Amino acid sequence: MTTRAEREARGRRGEVLAAWYLRLKGWRVLARRVKTPRGEIDLIARRGRTVAFVEVKWRASAAEADQAIDPYRLRRVIDAAQAVAPRYARNGEDIRIDVLLLAPGRLPRHIVNASLA
């Protein structure tokens, strides 16, 4: 069993890896770990006229990573993004919610424009 501190440290490492992955894909990371009354956004990134609010999930295996995001967690990210979107996106820019799933020994799985539908 891992402690909360160990899970927190692993999550932070996952966010660092996710930020590097996004940079390699041409994104500029605008902010990390943005806290709002509605929840936390792990990463906020921009590429061109698109601003992505990114939820990062690090799990011990690929199978666990694939199950890491659920409607409840996604709803919290969406609500948090709505609270801070005007701070990061200008009029006319596209806004989306992305999810990055990370697991050891596997390339990140990038879910673009994740939806509750």
Secondary structure, 3 states (H helix, E strand, C coil): CCCHHHHHHHHHHHHHHHHHHHHHCCCEEEEEEEEECCEEEEEEEEECCEEEEEEEEECCCHHHHHCCCCHHHHHHHHHHHHHHHHHHCCCCCEEEEEEEEECCCCCCEEECCCCCC
